[in-house]
Amino acid sequence: MNTYSVAGYIQRLPKQTRTLLHSCAYGLGAGLSAVAFQLGITLIYKHGLLALAGESKLTFVLGSLAITVVSSLMVGLLLNVFCPVAAGSGIPQLKLAFWKDFGAVPFRVAWVKFLAGVISIGGGTSLGREGPSVQLGGAIASNLAELAGEAKQKRRMAAASGAAAGLAAAFNAPLAATTFVLEEIIGDLNSPLLGSVLLASVLGALAVHGIIGKQPAFTLQNVNGQTWVAYALTPLVAALASLVGVYFQRFSLALRQWSRNLVRCPPWLLPVIGGLITWGLGVAVFCGTGKMGVFGLGYDDLSDALKGGTEWTWNIAALLLLAKFTATYCSYGLGGCGGIFSPCLFFGGMVGIFVSAIVSLGWPMAHADLITLAVVGMSATLGGVVGAPVTGILIVFEMTHEFSLVPALMLGALISQSISRKMNHENFYDALLVQDGHRIEKIRPPRDLLSWQQSQVADILTDRPAVVADLAHASIQQILKTHPYERFPVVQDGKPTGVLTRKEAQAALAEKRPHKLEPVTTCQEHQTIRDLQTLLINSTTQFVVVVDDQGAIRGVITLHDLLRAEVQKAES
């Protein structure tokens, strides 16, 4: 039987049976891909930087420099030649695909993410594997849905299920993976996709259990027996850890924006610069302390710190925190391929170790108190950056398998969310989408067709359109660089006069000629969806500009916006 006959057979099955089979396929496919991703990273790191660490310092310095340059250069070329969408962690890109493209993700995202992530993180870049595992899992599941005959507008379940399975396999944490997908990607803890996401998440965890093992990421000893000192210091550690997360987000976004405005530096070279910064910091820390935590995930040093050895003094923790913080935001901000989960856990852990070491200089602390403060810092930083407090608690709990830590984690999450939401208006992933010019509109249309047809245009318009007010070439170049859209309304004297397409703008810039505008189709906010449908059909650009009674722009609507809203209506 060929692929299409199998897909046809699956499509003839009862809906409930078909959903069950799909969820299992998504979970296993995404879970196995995440396990292969993890094994690839470990293999390269073990036989590369880790092997060099056992040689002389000169050998390590020269060898690590060669690995850093070659791996970063390969990553830069992979991302910029084949798939720029695969850069970074991949979670905001998957979230965008879930809401704007119905969960459809091209296969090239999967293979480029896999290769670039393995080379980047295995080569020592200070980024994590968990975010890429989410995008990789979502992309694999989305393409499995295509093979199974699922239409493009019905692949949201696949993307969400694959994302959960990928994260469950990466963290060995199925509950946290389910919660993260519901909290961050879907945005609804009561989503009808819950059953499929949960099943896929469990299968992703079983994949990593069967191939790698079911051991927790961090093995803790003598955790029970916390004293009042740990709970008294929990607010301080949570506050400091959340501040580290707040400024990590700000620095990363600022550097990312700055690097995108560079004209003389080719984009494929930027990951090399980030890699060299990481290499310089990592080599300096290794030569001074023998610690490798700046490179890669940093889990080995974090695990060692949680054992509470005497070598973990406050200055060692502070040095590693500062070096890892700088290396990570430089790697991410300069276009590297990798996520922020692992670095955030490292930041928070070092904050907890730092506070514990300072306090222990004048007050003896139990080992259980040190561990408690370290894991509180881990949860606080991660929860504050990703804006998902429940996920932050569950991830640390499932990675340690220690229930006695939960009360302190809950207290730390409360403080972390209070600070991070006060200082940053959006979480890290939403801020990245905004920086790229995207606004995710989660439309909730009415249930019956008649009321939907009579709904007002104002209910579905994009109310923050990118508008061209100046047709000078420099202004057009800037707006094309800042916004990813295909069409832009042109405004003169406060009123729309035409539509500039991206294709026409690029051609005019290349040929150094004036821009040719398409005729603009307008409607008013109070007109109905039924009126809008007719206008979109008649529009030469499938693009309608919404104006008020005075003719000023209020927003825009594309055919894609309307179809997306109607699909969500059908799903409801």
N, C-alpha and C positions, 0 to 999 in steps of 0.2 A: 504493500500500500504506500502510495506517495504521500507527501505532506498534505496535499490538498484534500485527498480522500479521508485522511485521518481528521482533518479539521472539519470536513463535512459531517463525519460521523459524530464528532463531539457536539457540533451545533444541533444535531437532531436529538440529543439527550434531553431529559427534563431539566428545567432551569436550575433546580436545587442541586441535582447531581452534577450538572455542568459547572456550577459555581464551586462546588467542593473539589472537583478535579482540577479546576483552574487554580484554586488557592494552593493546593498541594504542589502543583507544578511550579507556581511562582515562588513558593517558599523554598523548595529544594533547589531550583535553578539559581535563585539569588543567594541562598546560603552557601552553596558549593562554590559559586564565583567569589564570594567574600572570603571563604576559607583559602581558595587558591591565591587570592590577593594577599592575604596574610602570610602564607607560606612563601610566596615570592619575595616579599619584603624581608622576611626573616633570613631567607637564604642569601640574598645579596648583602645584607648588613653583617651577617655572621662571617661570611667569607671575604668581606671587604674591610670596613672600618674596625670591626671587633677583632679580626685576626691581626690587623696592623697594630692594635693597641698592645699586643704582647711582644712586639718587636722594640727596637731602640727608638728613642724619641725622634731622631732624625728621620728614620725610616717611616715612622708614623706621620710626621709632618709632611714629607714629600709625597708619600703614598696617598694620604687623605686629601691632599691638594689635587692630585691627579683624578681621584674618584669624584671629587666635588665638581671640578671643571667639566669633566666628560659627562657625568650624569645630568648636571644642570643644563648643559648645552643640548643634550638629547631631549630633555623635557621641554625646553623652550621651542625647539623645532617641531616636536610632536604637536604641541598645543597650538602653535601659531600657523602651521602649515595644514594640519588636518582638522582640528576641532578646538577652537578657542573656548567653547562652552564647557570643556572638560577641565578648565583651570580652577584653582581654589578647592574648596571642600566639595562642591557639587550640590549641597543641600538646597541653597536658594534657587539654583537652576532647575532642580527636580520639582521644587514647590511651584515654580513658574510653569513648568510643563504640566503639572497636575491641574492647575487652575485655568491656564490659557490654551493649552493644547490637548485637553482631555486625557492627560496621562501618556500621550504618545511621545516616545523618546527615540531618536534615530540610533541605529546600531553602532554607528561610528563613535558615539559618545561612550559606549561601553568599552570598546577595545582600546580607544585612546586613553580613557581614564585608567584602565587596567595597566597598560604599559607605562604611561607617564607616572602613575602613582607608585608602582613597584620600583621604578628607577629612581624617582625623586626621594621617597621616604627610605628605601633601602640604601640609597647613596648618602644618607645622613642629613637631608634637609629637615629642619626643625618643625615638622608638621605631623599631623596624625593620620591614621588609616581609617578611622570610624566614619567621618563625613564622606570620603570617597566610596566607602562600602555602601553607604545609603544610595548615592547616585548610581553606582555600579549595579546594585541589586534592583533598583527601580528600572534602570535601562534594560537589564536582562529580562525582567518580568514583562515589561512592555513589549519587547520583541517576541517573547513567547506567546503573548496574547495575540500578536499579529499572526504568528504561525498557526495558532488555534482558530483563526478565522474571526477574531473579534474586530469589529469596526473601530476606526480611529476614535470616535466619540465615546467608546465604551471601555477605554483602557485605564481609567482612573483607579479601579480596583487593583489592576495589575501593578501600576506604579506604586501605590501605597503599600500593597502587600510585599512587593519586592524590596521596598525601602526598609520595612520593618524586619524582614528576614536578613537583609544585609547587616543592619545594625545589631541585631540579635547575635549573629555569627561573629561580628567584630568584637563585641563587648561580652559575649557569653551571658547576655542579659535580656531574655525575651520579654519580661514585663516592662522594663524600661524602654525597650525598642517599640513596643506597642503604644505605650503612653506618649513617647516622643512623636511618633507619626500622627497620632490623634491630636496632640497639642500643637505641634509646629506646622505640619504639612497640611493636614485636613482642617485643623482649627475647630474640631467638634468632638468632644469626648463621648457623645451619644450618636456618632455617625453610624449609618446603616452598614458601613464597610467594616465595622468593628470585628465581626466574626471572621471575615477573610483575613484581616490584618493579624488578628491574634493567632489563627491557625498557621499562617505563613511564618510568623515570628517564632512559634514553637518549633516548626520544622527547620528553620534557619539555625536555631540553637542546637537541635539534634544533629545537624550536619557537622557543626564544629565539635560537638561531644564525640561523635563517632570517628572523626579523623584526627583531631588534635587532643581531645580529652575534655573532661568536664570540670577540671580544676578552676578555682577562681583566679582572676587576673592578679590579685594581691593576696598572699597568705599572711594573715595577721596572727600574732601570738600574744597571749595574756591580755585580751581585750576587755574582759569583764573586770569589774571592780573600779570603775571610774569614781573619783572623789568629787567633792564640791568645787575643787579648783578647776576641773575641766569645764563644768557648766558655767562657772563664773567667767572664764576666759572665752567661752564660745561666742558671745556677742562681739568681742574685740576681734577675734580671728575672722569671723564671718564678715564684719565690716571691712577689715583690711583686704580680705580676699576678694570681696565684691568690688572694691576700689581698683584693685589690680585688673579685674575683668573689665571695668568701665574704661580705664585708660588703654588697655590693650585694644578694645574695640575702636576707640577714637584714633589711636596712633595708626592702626592697620588701615582704617578707612582713609585717613588723611594721606598716608603714603601711597595707597592705591590710586587715589585721585591725582596726586602729584605725578606719579609714574605714567599715568595715562595721558597727561598733558605734555610729556616729553616729546620733542620733535626729532632731535638728532640721534636718539638712541633707539635702535630697532627693537620691537617688542620681544623678539625671540632671545635677545641678549639679557633682558631684565632678570629672568630666573638665575642666570649665572652670577649676576651681582648679588642677589639675595643669598645664593649658595656660598659665595666667597665671604660674605659677612658672617654667615653661620660658621664657616670653616675657621675664620680668624678667632672668633669667640670660643669655639669648641676646642681648638688647639691650645689656646691660652689657658682655659680652665683645666684641660687634661694635663698639661705640663705642670700646672701649679698645684693641682689637687688629686690627679689620677681619676677624676670623674668624667664619664662619657655622656652625661645627661643632656648636654646641649645638642648633641647629634640625635637625629631620629625621634623616636617616641619618648625616650627618657624613662621608660618604665623600670629598667634595671636599677637606676639610682633611686627612683621613688620607692621601689620595693625595699631596697636596702635601708633607706631613711626610715621607713615604717617599722623596721626592726629595732630602731633606737640605739644604734651603736654610738660609742663615745666620740667617734671621729666627726659626728654630725653636730658641729658647733654652730652657733648663730651666724658666724661670718661665712661658713661654707654654704649654709642654706641661702643667705642673702646673695652671695656671689652667683650661685646657680640660678636663683630666681631672676636676677638682673640680666644675666647672660642669655638664659633661655627666653625670657620676655623679649629682649631685643632681637635675637635671632629669629624668633617666630613671627613677630610683626613685620620684620624686614622680608622674610621668606614669603609670607602671604601677600603683603602689600606690593611686592615686586613680581607678582604673577606666578608664584610657585604652585605646584599641584599637591594638595594635601589639606587636611582638615584641622580643626581647632580643639576637638574634644580632648585628645591626649595632652596637648600643651596646657590647656586650662586646668586639667587635673594636676599636672605638674606644678603650675603656678600656685594653686591653692594648697597643695601638699607642702610646698616649701614655705608658704606663709605660716602654716600651722607649726612646722618644725622650728622656724625662726622664733616665733612667739614662745614656744615651749622652752627653747634653749635659753632665751633671754630670762624668762621667769625662773628657770632652774638654777641660774647663777646665785639667786638669793633665797630661793624657796624650793625644797626638794619636791620633785614631781614624780608621780607613779607612771609606770610605762603605759598603763591603760589611758591615762590622761593625755600623754603625748600622741598616741594613736588617734584618740578621739578628736583632738584639735586638728590633726593633719587631715583626717577625712572630712571634717566640717569645712575646712578650707577648700578641699577638692570640690565638694558639692556646691559650696557658695559661689566659687568662681565660675564653674560650668553652668549652674542654674542662672546666674546673673547674665552671662554673655548670651546664652541661647534663649533666655526668656521662658524657660520651661522648668519651674521649680520642682514639680513632681518627678519629672525625668531625672533631674539632678540628684534627688534623694534616692530614687530607685536604682540608678546606675551604680552609685557608690555602694549601696546595700547589696546588690547582686554581685558586684565585683569582689566584695569581701566576705559575703555570706554571714555577716554578723548582725543579728537583730538588735543587740544591745546598743548599737550606735544610732538607731533610728530617732530617739528623742532629741539628741543633740543635733542631728541632721535637720530635723524639722525646725528647730529653733534657728539654726543657721540659715536655712532657706528663707524664713520669714524676714530676717534682717537683710539678707542679700537682695531679695526682691524689692524691698522698700528703698534701698539705696540705688540699685541699678535702674529701676524705673523712674526714679526722681531725676537721675543725672543723664540717662540716655532715653530719648523718647521712643525709640524702636530697638528691638533686639538686633543682634549682629546680622542675621540673615535678611531680615526685612530692610535694614539699613543698606545692605549690599544691593538689593533689588532697586531701592530708591536711587542709589548712586548710579545704577545702570539705566535709569530712566523708566523703570517699570513700576506700575501700581496694580496690585492684585485686587480686583473687584469681585468680592464673593456675593454674587447676586442670588437673592432668594425670591424668585417670582411666585405669583399666586398659583393655585392648583388647577383651576378650570380654564379652558381655552378662551371662553368669552371674556372673562375678567382680565386675562392676560392680553388679549387683543385691545382691550379698552384701557390698559395701563398707560401711564404717561411716559413720554420719552425721557423725562427727567429721572425715572427710576433706574435706567441702565446706562446713562451717559458717563463717559470718562470726563470728570470735571476739572482735571489738571492737564489740559492738552499742551503739547509742545508747539509753540506758535512761531512762525517766521515773520518778524517785523522789519527785517532789513535784508535785501537781496544781494548785498555785497558778498563777494566770494569768501572773504575771511569769516563773515558771520555764518554763512552756510556751512563752511567747513567745521566750525565749532559746534553747530547744532547737530550735524551728522555724527560727530564724534561723541557728543553728549547723550544723544537719544537713539534708541535702536529702531524707531518706527519707520514704516515704509511711506507714509504720507504725512504732510504737514500743512495745516491751513496758513495761508498768507494773509496778513492783516495790514491794512493801511487806513489811517485815520480812525482806528478803533473798530473797523468793520472788515469782514472777510471779503477778499477780492479774487481768490483763486486757491488752488491746491498744488503744492510742489511735491512731486514724488521723489523718493530717494534715487531711483534709477536716473531720472532726468537731472537731478542735482549733481550726481557724480559725473554724468556725461558732460554737462555744461562746465563743470570745474576742469575736467580733463581737456576739453576743447577751448576753454577760455572764452566762452560766449555767454550772452545773457540767458537767463533761465526761462523756459517755456512753462507756463502755468496751465493746469487743467481747470475747466470750469468748476465752480464750487456749487454744491447742492446744500441748501440750508433748510432747517425746520425750527420750530419753536418748542420750548420745553413742555408746554401743555398739550401738544399734539399727541395722538395715540400711537401705540406700537403698530397698529394697522396702517396708519398714514406713513410711518417710518419705513415699513416694508416696501411700499410702493416707491418711495423716494430712493431707497437703496438699489432697487432693481433698475431704475432709470438713470442712476448716477454712473458716469463713465469711470469713476474711481472706486466705487463701492464704499463711499466715505461721505458721511453727512455731518455738516457743522451745525451745532445747535446754538441758536441765538435768542436773545431776549427781545422784548417789544421795541427796543431802540436799535436793534441790529448788532449789538455787542456779543462777542462769543461767550457762551456759557459752558461749552464742552464739545466733544466729538463722539461719533459712533461709527464703528466699522461693521461690515457684514459679519466679521468674526465675532464681534461683541454680541450682536443679535443672536447668532447661532449658538454661542456659548450660553447665553441666558435661556434660550429655548430648550437646549439640552438639559440644563439644570431644572427647568420646569418639568420636563418629561420624567426626569429621575425622581422628582419629589412626588 
